[in-house]
Amino acid sequence: MKKIDKGLIKKIATNTVFHLILIVFAFMVLFPVFWGVSTSLRTFEGIYQVSTDMDAASGNIFHKSVQLFKSLFPPAPIQWHNYVEAWHTGHFSKYFGNSLFYMITVVAFMLFFSSLGAYAFARLKFPGKEFIFYLFLASLVMPLPTIFITIYILLQNFPIYLILIFLILSSLLIFSLGSYRRLFWLALGILIVAGGSYAVMAARSPDGPKKLLDLLLTNINLLNTRTGYILPQIASGLPYTIFLMRSFFEEIPVDLEDAARIDGCSRLGIYFKIILPLSRPILAVTGIFGALSVWKEFLFAVVVFSDNSKMPIQTGLLAFQGTYKTQWNFLMAGVIITVIPVIIVYVLLQKHIISGLTAGAVKG
């Protein structure tokens, strides 16, 4: 008789238990999705019939489990028109366009600025680099909802001098990257000439300096504007994306940049022609996470916008929730509509997402 390998039996038992746990966990995750799809294909009366059947079977665990399983399959006839009704009632065509615009704008600017910042942190040497980097990371402990009041006050009285500071810092960044220096000096010369001309005009007018000071201290109201909704979301996404991209950029061999620099390529040229093409995986990862964050955002839109025509798609779901009644079939249909674009984007970028998440895991 063959001797039984106890190690093999133990391995099979462990794998069996492990897979059973994964199956239970997968069912717990997928059940709400299947239930939502089933609810979106029922009539309003059919949904309450399911609830009535569940209440009737509450005393029997087996019958309740059967009713719960049956709730995943909508009865005939399937109400496909719920999706059409949800699209028109929730004004999803308008909100869908708004969310698409916000998502593309936020992700594009977030990837551009975070890739520039991450490349600077990975390759450049400047005073306070590590302090500034960890200062960025410290902001990760403050999610966007925790600073809604601060953002609301800032957007209500947004100072123009912050825009001037941003332009100066952007010019210094371009200058530090070693490219477009002529453009930098040209812009600086124009500013000096403009400032000198204004100083001459101010010398002839007693209130000239006061006008300049008043201009710099002028505040603009960004509440209920698309700009006021987009800017904070770009800023909130920068720390996480910079953290991921810096680690990825540090794994790119410096020899590639040295060879390009020998061929006469500037640092900014290296960034566009070498770094970005090699960074498609990490750009896909950070892009999909940023797109998900913008697409599912709801609370901040309610804080910023008072005009319904500027609201994102998630606010369209409010059309199905009233004071005394919630239209669950239309609400679930609206939820499925909002989820479909995310699934499509993930499927298209799945290859890059997986490679981006595993990039840098193994060195050497």
C-alpha positions in Angstrom: 0.0 0.0 0.0 1.2 3.4 -1.0 2.2 5.7 1.8 0.1 8.8 2.1 2.0 12.0 1.8 0.9 14.1 4.8 2.5 17.2 3.4 0.5 16.9 0.2 -2.8 16.4 2.1 -2.0 19.4 4.3 -1.3 21.5 1.2 -4.6 20.4 -0.5 -6.6 21.1 2.7 -5.0 24.5 3.1 -5.6 25.4 -0.6 -9.2 24.2 -0.3 -9.9 26.3 2.8 -8.2 29.3 1.2 -10.2 29.0 -2.0 -13.5 28.6 -0.1 -12.7 31.9 1.8 -12.0 33.6 -1.5 -15.3 32.3 -3.0 -17.3 33.6 0.0 -15.5 36.9 -0.2 -16.1 37.2 -3.9 -19.8 36.4 -3.4 -20.0 39.1 -0.7 -18.5 41.6 -3.1 -20.5 40.7 -6.2 -23.9 40.2 -4.6 -24.6 43.9 -4.3 -23.7 44.4 -8.0 -26.0 41.5 -9.1 -28.7 42.7 -6.8 -28.4 46.3 -8.2 -28.7 45.0 -11.8 -31.7 42.8 -10.9 -33.4 45.7 -9.1 -32.8 48.0 -12.1 -34.8 45.5 -14.3 -37.8 45.2 -12.1 -41.0 47.2 -11.8 -41.6 49.4 -8.8 -44.2 47.0 -7.5 -41.9 44.0 -8.1 -39.2 45.5 -5.8 -41.6 45.8 -2.9 -42.9 42.2 -3.6 -39.3 41.0 -3.0 -39.2 42.9 0.3 -42.6 41.4 1.3 -41.3 37.8 0.5 -38.2 38.4 2.5 -40.2 39.6 5.5 -42.5 36.5 5.2 -39.5 34.2 5.3 -37.7 36.0 8.1 -38.4 33.2 10.6 -36.7 30.5 8.4 -33.1 30.9 7.5 -33.3 28.5 4.6 -36.4 30.1 3.0 -34.8 33.5 3.5 -31.7 32.4 1.7 -33.8 31.0 -1.1 -35.7 34.3 -1.4 -32.4 36.2 -1.3 -31.0 34.0 -4.1 -34.2 34.5 -6.2 -33.9 38.3 -5.8 -30.9 38.1 -8.1 -33.0 37.1 -11.1 -35.6 39.6 -12.2 -39.0 38.1 -13.3 -40.3 38.4 -16.8 -41.0 40.8 -18.5 -37.6 42.4 -17.9 -38.0 46.2 -17.6 -35.2 47.4 -20.0 -37.0 50.8 -20.4 -36.0 51.6 -16.8 -32.6 52.7 -18.2 -34.2 54.9 -20.8 -36.4 56.5 -18.2 -33.5 56.9 -15.8 -31.5 58.6 -18.5 -34.2 61.2 -19.3 -35.6 61.7 -15.8 -32.1 62.2 -14.2 -31.0 64.4 -17.1 -28.0 62.2 -17.4 -27.1 63.4 -20.9 -26.2 66.8 -19.4 -24.6 65.5 -16.3 -22.7 62.9 -18.2 -21.1 65.6 -20.4 -20.2 67.6 -17.3 -18.5 64.6 -15.6 -16.7 63.6 -18.7 -15.3 67.2 -19.0 -14.3 67.3 -15.3 -12.7 63.9 -15.5 -10.6 64.6 -18.6 -9.5 68.0 -17.4 -8.6 67.0 -13.9 -6.7 63.8 -15.0 -4.8 65.6 -17.8 -3.6 68.4 -15.5 -3.0 66.1 -12.6 -0.8 63.8 -14.7 1.1 66.7 -16.3 1.9 68.5 -13.0 2.5 65.3 -11.0 4.9 63.9 -13.6 6.8 67.1 -13.7 7.0 67.3 -9.9 7.9 63.6 -9.6 10.6 63.9 -12.2 12.1 66.9 -10.3 12.0 65.0 -7.0 13.6 61.9 -8.7 16.4 63.6 -10.7 17.0 67.2 -9.7 19.0 68.3 -6.6 17.8 71.4 -4.9 17.6 72.6 -1.3 14.8 71.2 0.8 13.9 68.6 -1.7 13.1 65.8 0.8 11.3 68.3 3.2 9.0 69.5 0.4 8.4 65.9 -0.8 7.4 64.7 2.7 5.3 67.9 3.1 3.4 66.7 0.0 3.0 63.2 1.6 1.7 64.8 4.8 -1.3 66.1 3.0 -2.4 62.6 2.3 -3.7 62.4 5.9 -6.2 65.2 5.1 -8.8 63.9 2.6 -10.7 66.5 0.6 -13.9 66.3 2.7 -12.0 67.3 5.9 -11.1 70.7 4.5 -14.4 71.6 2.7 -14.8 74.7 4.9 -11.3 76.0 4.2 -11.7 75.4 0.4 -15.2 77.0 0.4 -13.8 80.2 2.1 -10.8 80.2 -0.3 -12.9 79.8 -3.4 -15.3 82.5 -2.2 -12.3 84.9 -1.9 -9.6 83.6 -4.2 -6.7 86.1 -4.3 -5.3 86.9 -7.7 -1.7 87.1 -6.4 -1.8 83.3 -6.0 -2.1 83.1 -9.8 1.0 85.3 -10.1 2.9 83.1 -7.7 1.9 80.0 -9.7 3.2 81.7 -12.9 6.5 82.6 -11.3 7.0 79.0 -9.9 6.2 77.5 -13.3 8.7 79.7 -15.0 11.4 78.8 -12.4 10.6 75.1 -13.0 11.0 75.4 -16.7 14.3 77.3 -16.1 15.5 74.6 -13.7 14.8 71.9 -16.3 17.3 73.5 -18.6 15.0 74.1 -21.6 13.2 77.0 -23.2 15.6 79.4 -21.4 15.3 81.9 -24.2 11.6 81.9 -23.7 12.0 82.3 -20.0 14.3 85.3 -20.4 11.9 86.8 -23.0 9.0 86.5 -20.6 11.1 87.9 -17.8 12.2 90.8 -20.0 8.5 91.5 -20.9 7.6 91.6 -17.2 10.5 93.9 -16.4 9.6 96.3 -19.2 5.9 96.2 -18.2 6.8 96.8 -14.6 9.1 99.6 -15.4 6.5 101.2 -17.7 4.0 101.0 -14.9 6.4 102.4 -12.4 7.0 105.4 -14.7 3.2 105.9 -15.0 2.8 105.5 -11.3 5.4 108.1 -10.6 3.3 110.7 -12.5 0.1 109.6 -10.6 -0.1 109.8 -6.8 -2.4 106.8 -6.6 -0.5 104.6 -9.0 1.2 102.3 -6.4 -2.2 102.0 -4.6 -3.8 100.8 -7.8 -1.1 98.1 -8.3 -1.5 96.9 -4.7 -5.3 96.9 -5.0 -5.0 94.8 -8.2 -2.8 92.2 -6.5 -5.0 92.0 -3.5 -8.2 91.7 -5.5 -10.2 88.6 -4.8 -12.4 86.7 -7.2 -15.3 84.3 -6.4 -14.8 80.8 -7.8 -17.8 79.3 -6.2 -20.4 77.9 -8.6 -17.7 77.8 -11.3 -16.2 74.9 -13.1 -12.7 76.2 -12.3 -13.5 76.2 -8.6 -14.6 72.6 -8.8 -11.6 71.4 -10.9 -8.6 73.1 -9.1 -9.1 71.5 -5.7 -9.5 68.1 -7.2 -6.2 68.5 -9.1 -4.5 69.6 -6.0 -5.9 66.8 -3.9 -4.6 64.2 -6.4 -1.1 65.5 -6.7 0.5 64.0 -3.5 -0.5 60.4 -4.2 0.4 60.5 -7.9 3.8 62.3 -7.2 4.6 59.6 -4.6 3.9 56.8 -7.1 5.6 58.4 -10.1 8.7 59.4 -8.1 9.3 55.7 -7.2 8.8 54.7 -10.9 11.1 57.4 -12.3 13.9 56.4 -9.9 13.8 52.9 -11.4 14.4 54.2 -14.9 18.2 53.9 -15.7 20.0 57.2 -15.6 22.2 56.0 -18.5 19.3 56.6 -20.9 19.2 60.2 -19.9 23.0 60.6 -20.0 23.0 59.2 -23.6 20.3 61.6 -24.6 22.1 64.5 -23.0 25.3 63.6 -24.9 23.2 63.8 -28.1 22.2 67.3 -27.2 18.8 66.7 -25.7 17.7 69.1 -23.0 16.3 68.0 -19.7 12.8 68.9 -20.7 13.3 67.1 -24.0 14.4 64.1 -22.0 11.2 64.3 -20.0 9.0 64.4 -23.1 10.9 62.0 -25.4 12.2 59.4 -22.9 10.6 59.6 -19.5 7.0 59.9 -20.5 7.0 57.2 -23.2 8.6 54.8 -20.7 6.0 55.8 -18.0 2.9 54.6 -19.7 2.1 52.0 -17.1 2.3 54.3 -14.1 0.5 57.0 -16.0 -2.3 54.5 -16.7 -2.5 53.5 -13.0 -2.6 57.1 -11.7 -4.9 58.1 -14.5 -7.5 55.5 -13.7 -7.4 56.2 -10.0 -7.8 59.9 -10.7 -10.6 59.3 -13.1 -12.4 57.1 -10.6 -12.0 59.7 -7.9 -13.5 62.5 -10.1 -16.2 60.3 -11.6 -17.6 59.1 -8.3 -17.3 62.6 -6.6 -20.6 63.9 -5.2 -20.3 65.8 -2.0 -17.8 68.4 -3.1 -20.0 69.2 -6.1 -22.9 69.9 -3.8 -20.7 72.3 -1.8 -19.3 74.2 -4.8 -22.2 74.3 -7.2 -25.6 76.0 -6.8 -26.3 75.8 -10.6 -27.7 72.3 -11.5 -26.5 72.7 -15.1 -22.9 72.4 -13.8 -23.4 69.3 -11.6 -21.6 66.0 -12.3 -23.4 62.8 -13.1 -23.7 61.5 -9.5 -26.0 64.3 -8.6 -28.4 63.1 -11.2 -29.2 60.2 -8.9 -31.0 62.6 -6.6 -33.8 62.9 -9.1 -35.1 59.5 -8.0 -35.0 60.1 -4.2 -38.0 62.1 -2.9 -39.1 63.0 0.6 -41.6 60.2 0.9 -40.7 57.7 -1.8 -37.5 56.5 -3.6 -37.8 55.0 -7.1 -35.4 52.1 -6.5 -35.7 50.7 -10.0 -34.8 54.0 -11.7 -32.2 54.7 -9.0 -30.4 51.4 -9.6 -30.6 51.9 -13.3 -28.9 55.3 -12.9 -26.2 53.7 -10.7 -25.5 51.1 -13.3 -25.3 53.8 -16.0 -22.7 55.7 -13.9 -20.6 52.5 -13.4 -20.5 51.4 -17.0 -17.9 54.1 -18.2 -15.6 53.1 -15.3 -15.7 49.5 -16.3 -15.0 50.3 -19.9 -12.0 52.4 -19.0 -10.6 49.7 -16.7 -11.0 47.0 -19.3 -9.2 49.1 -21.9 -6.3 50.0 -19.5 -6.2 46.8 -17.6 -2.9 45.7 -19.1 -1.2 48.9 -18.2 -2.7 49.0 -14.8 -1.4 45.6 -13.8 2.0 46.3 -15.2 2.1 49.7 -13.5 1.2 48.3 -10.1 3.9 45.7 -10.3 6.5 48.0 -11.8 9.4 48.7 -9.4 8.5 45.7 -7.2 11.6 43.9 -8.3 14.9 45.8 -8.6 17.9 44.8 -10.6 
